[in-house]
Amino acid sequence: MCKEKMFYSEENLVHVCLNEKHGVLCFFEPDSCWFAASENTALELGKLGIKFHFIPKNVFENAGLADFKCEYSDDPGKTGQNASSS
């Protein structure tokens, strides 16, 4: 949606983007399904006819992930940054 490179977890088969414009956004490969934490993003996925699950922000808060910061970076010398677009 935002066109930025997503972090990929090979172990979990999931792509993740934490861009603040759309909130937490994940793509789960095995069932080709998106997971959105922003209601607006979920609505946009629905308008596009894309299969998704809406996960309310409070679910992340209850799991202790409300202040989670991605430490992924394409540059191995840097941490605490989201992946940049290529």
PLY file of the C-alpha trace (Angstrom):
ply
format ascii 1.0
element vertex 86
property float x
property float y
property float z
element edge 85
property int vertex1
property int vertex2
end_header
0.00 0.00 0.00
2.74 2.47 0.87
5.21 0.96 -1.64
7.96 0.70 1.00
10.02 -2.44 1.34
8.55 -4.75 3.96
10.51 -6.69 6.59
10.24 -10.41 5.84
10.27 -13.09 8.52
11.19 -16.34 6.77
10.48 -18.28 9.96
6.90 -16.96 10.15
6.29 -16.50 6.39
5.06 -12.96 7.00
5.92 -9.57 5.52
5.57 -6.59 7.89
5.51 -2.81 7.40
5.22 -0.33 10.27
4.79 2.85 8.23
2.88 5.33 10.41
0.68 6.34 7.46
-1.10 2.96 7.51
-0.16 1.51 10.90
0.94 -2.10 11.34
0.37 -3.94 8.07
1.27 -7.60 7.54
0.99 -10.03 4.65
0.84 -13.73 5.55
2.11 -15.84 2.63
0.47 -19.24 3.30
-3.07 -17.90 2.85
-2.27 -14.69 0.91
-4.05 -12.60 3.53
-3.34 -9.10 4.88
-3.59 -8.02 8.52
-4.22 -4.34 9.26
-4.19 -2.55 12.61
-5.63 0.69 11.22
-9.35 0.81 10.54
-8.80 3.18 7.59
-6.24 0.81 6.07
-8.62 -2.12 6.55
-11.40 -0.18 4.82
-9.06 0.63 1.92
-8.10 -3.05 1.55
-11.79 -3.94 1.51
-12.54 -1.35 -1.20
-9.77 -2.89 -3.30
-11.28 -6.37 -2.87
-8.21 -7.63 -1.00
-8.59 -10.41 1.60
-7.70 -9.04 5.05
-8.26 -9.22 8.80
-8.66 -6.08 10.90
-6.77 -6.26 14.20
-7.81 -3.38 16.49
-5.04 -1.33 18.08
-6.08 -2.49 21.56
-5.08 -6.05 20.64
-1.50 -4.84 20.20
-1.75 -2.80 23.41
-3.02 -5.84 25.34
-0.14 -7.91 23.96
2.37 -5.30 25.13
3.23 -4.30 21.55
1.80 -0.77 21.56
5.23 0.83 21.68
6.98 -1.74 19.49
9.65 -0.26 17.24
11.00 -2.17 14.30
14.76 -2.63 14.50
15.04 -3.87 10.93
17.19 -2.00 8.46
18.62 -2.85 5.06
21.89 -1.39 6.33
23.48 -3.82 8.83
25.28 -0.87 10.45
22.02 0.81 11.48
19.23 -0.30 13.84
15.97 1.15 15.03
14.89 2.18 11.54
12.18 0.85 9.29
13.21 -0.57 5.96
13.55 2.10 3.33
12.10 1.96 -0.14
14.34 0.74 -2.89
0 1
1 2
2 3
3 4
4 5
5 6
6 7
7 8
8 9
9 10
10 11
11 12
12 13
13 14
14 15
15 16
16 17
17 18
18 19
19 20
20 21
21 22
22 23
23 24
24 25
25 26
26 27
27 28
28 29
29 30
30 31
31 32
32 33
33 34
34 35
35 36
36 37
37 38
38 39
39 40
40 41
41 42
42 43
43 44
44 45
45 46
46 47
47 48
48 49
49 50
50 51
51 52
52 53
53 54
54 55
55 56
56 57
57 58
58 59
59 60
60 61
61 62
62 63
63 64
64 65
65 66
66 67
67 68
68 69
69 70
70 71
71 72
72 73
73 74
74 75
75 76
76 77
77 78
78 79
79 80
80 81
81 82
82 83
83 84
84 85
